[in-house]
Amino acid sequence: METQTAKILDGKALAATIQQELATTIAELQPKIGRPPGLAVLMVGDNPASAAYVKNKEKAGAKVGIASFGQHFPTQTSQTVLEEVIAELNQDEQVDGILVQLPLPKHLDAISLLHKIAPDKDADGLHPINLGKLVRGETGLRSCTPAGVMRLLEEYKIPLVGKQAVVVGRSILVGKPMALMLLEADATVTIAHSRTQDLKTITQNADILIAAAGIPGLITAQMVKPGAVVIDVGINRVTDSSGKSRLIGDIDFAATASVAEYITPVPGGIGPMTVAMLLQNTVSSYLQTTRN
Ligand code: ADP
């Protein structure tokens, strides 16, 4: 058994600190603004993983003083009904953030729903306007998971300028915005994906390695450069030999922790940071309303 020499990037602890700060900000501002921030998490159907995420987000929101306008719809809900709900929430002055929990049941068009969310209430940062602002390096609401990764790297003062950053995965939720944020931070960025040849040669060059492919154990210790900073965005539920279910990442944590300089755990790494960034986006939209 190798010894773990890597330092842990503690997303859980940092998320708790951020949430305390948000709670203080909200407590201060609420009397002036006359209402708490509001977040509407829309969930369709009963995917158990999604239900757990939604519950988590609402619980974390309630803890910092964000009012929930969340709604839960049956699987067969139509596109039109959801569009009408979003249109109402866009107009609702109590609501600062709206998000549609993905994935949606097959008959629904997620892309077109995301287009309907008012860009200044787009708490998940997935509207084309906000993604476009990210491409241009303009301020805007940023996608929560990659924003959480950046915030964690910043907290631990990980140097990014001129570093080789490799993002494994090119999804619109994580990989693509992640690569753009690293680019914005002056890293030299490579994106690997399912058609990439010789992944190992690419990941071995990474000073910063971000795994976001959704494949348990995809990244082994042999694929990691000694001294690298390794970020695991994967959250995969697996059942072990004793029949117990647990969460593991895309990275073989035990072995990689003896090679890397820094590593994120799963759970307790990027997951909690994603929730913290969602609440932060909601509060930043709330603050915007005072400036109008
Ligand atoms: P997430 O929601 O974490 O972004 P998705 O499941 O939506 O994850 O996307 C998975 C991404 O991982 C895809 O962009 C895909 O190209 C990438 N991917 C899948 N398999 C591999 C692989 N073997 N190596 C690198 N990237 C991969």
Boltz pocket constraint, residues with backbone or C-beta under 6 A from the ligand:
constraints:
  - pocket:
      binder: B
      contacts: [[A, 168], [A, 169], [A, 170], [A, 171], [A, 172], [A, 173], [A, 174], [A, 175], [A, 192], [A, 193], [A, 194], [A, 195], [A, 196], [A, 199], [A, 212], [A, 213], [A, 214], [A, 215], [A, 218], [A, 233], [A, 234]]
      max_distance: 6.0
